[in-house]
Amino acid sequence: MKEKAAKLGRFNVVDVAAVALIAAALVFAVWKIAGSDRDPQDRNVTMTYRVMTEGVSGELYESVKAHIPSQLMASGKMLDGEILSVEQGPYYVLGNDGEWSPDPQRVNLYFTVRHHTTAGDVLLSKVDEQEIRIGRKDYTLKTEYIEFHNAIILDIDWDFSDDASE
């Protein structure tokens, strides 16, 4: 019986388990090496989004414009993003006659912001700890010189290209 087990063409249970374990380890290693190029954690993403602040003093526009472009900031640290531009638009109020008209004292400010991040399994549109979602009305836009609370996210564009920095 020992002679039969010693033949080259035959395997016992321990040999089969060892071969299966080695094959599984090789398949796993190949999968990890080949799959690392497609890992979503490695994809750079540039988010460009527009933020509106409503009904601010008309005098703020020129003050803010002097500090644009400006790097984003949160919790005392500088972030990998910046305010690219600011535009001013009218702020409308309802008059006693029932008609909407521009308020001469207040304006809406429209900021264009760019932030660089990476994509994971799920794209979390976040700048530091703040989520960026269209329609969000409690966003805080902050740089070293500018800070607006309760700003509104108007739109977002995601660029997944490898050269998304510009």
N, C-alpha and C positions, 0 to 999 in steps of 0.2 A: 504494500500500500504506500509505503514511503517512496518507493521508486516512481509511482504514478504521480505524486505531488511534486517530485523533483524535475519532471519533464518541462522543457522550455515552453511549450504551447499552453500550459495550464496555469491559471491563477487561483489563489485562494481568496477569501473574503477580505483579508487585510491588504493584499496587493491591489484588489479592485478599488477599495476605499482610498488607498494612497494615490493611485492614478487619477481617480475622480477629483480628489482634493487638489492635486497639482494642476490639472486641467482647469478647474474652476479659478484657481489663483492666477493662472496665465490669462484666462479670458477677462477677469476683473482688471488686471494690470493693463492689458491692451485697451480695454474700454476707458479706463481713467486717462491714459496717455492720449488716445485719439479724441476723447470727448473734451479735453481741456481747452482745445481751440474754440469750441463752441459754447463754452461756459458763459451763461448770461451775466455773471458777475463781472466779466471782463469788458462788457460793452459800455463804451462811453456814451453818455446822453447829454445833450445840451437842451435845456428848457428855456424857451423864450416866452415870456408871458406879459400881459398888460394888466396894470392895476389902476383903478380909479379911486381918487379921494373926492368925496362930494362936499360941496358947499364950504370950501376953505376961503379964508380971506384973500381977496384979489392981490394984495401986496406980497403974498407968499410966493407967487409964481417967479418973480425976478430973483428972489433970495434963493429959492430951490435951484433954479436954472444955473446960478453961479457955481453950484457944487456938483454939476452933472458933467461927465460921468463920475460915478462914485461907487466904491466897493461895498457890497452888502455886509452887514454886521448883525450878530445875535449873541446874547449872553456874554458880551465883552470880548468876543473873538471875531476876527475878520473871516468871511466866508469866500468860497470860490464862485463868486457871482458879482454882478454889478448892475446898477441902474444905467442904462444906455442913453435914455432921452426922457424928456418931459414935454408935454404939450398942455395947453390950457384950452378949456371949452366953457361954454356958458352954463350957469346954474340957473335953472328956471324955477320961478315961484308962481303960485296961483294968486292972481290979483283979486280985488273986491268985485271986479266986473265979471269974474269967472274965466278970464283969459290967462294963459300962461305967458310970462314974459321974463327975459333975462334979469337976474338980480344984479344991480350995478356994484354991489359990495363983495359978492362971493362968486367963486368960479369952481369948476371941477378941474382937477389935474389928472392927466393920463400919463402914467409912467410905463416905459418899456424896460423890462428887466431880463437879464440873461443869467442862468445858473448852470454850472457844469457838475454832473454827478455820474453815477454808474447805475445800470439796470440790473436788478436781481431777477428772481423767478417771477415776481410781480413788480411792475414798475410802480414804485412809490414816489410820487411827485412831491418831494419834500425839500425844503430849504432849511437846514438845521433840523429843528423839531416841528416846524410849521408845514402842514400839508398845503399843497397848491392845487386847488380845485376850482373849476369855473363856477362862479356864483357865490363863492365863499365871501361873506361880508364882514369877517372879523380878522382879516389879515393885518399884520403889523409890518410895514415897510420901513426898514431901518438901515441907515449907514452911519458913518462917524459924525455926519453933520445934519442928517435929515431923519425924522421919525414921524410916521403917520399911523395912527391906530384906526381900526374899523374901515380899512380900505377894502375894495371889492375886486376880486379877480375876474377879469372880463373874458380872457381867452388864453390858451396855452398852445404852444407848438413844440413838439419833441423832435430833435434831430439825432438819429442813431448812427450817423456816419462816423467812420473812424477819425476823420479830420473835423469833428464837430466843434472844435474850438473857435473857428472863424467862419 
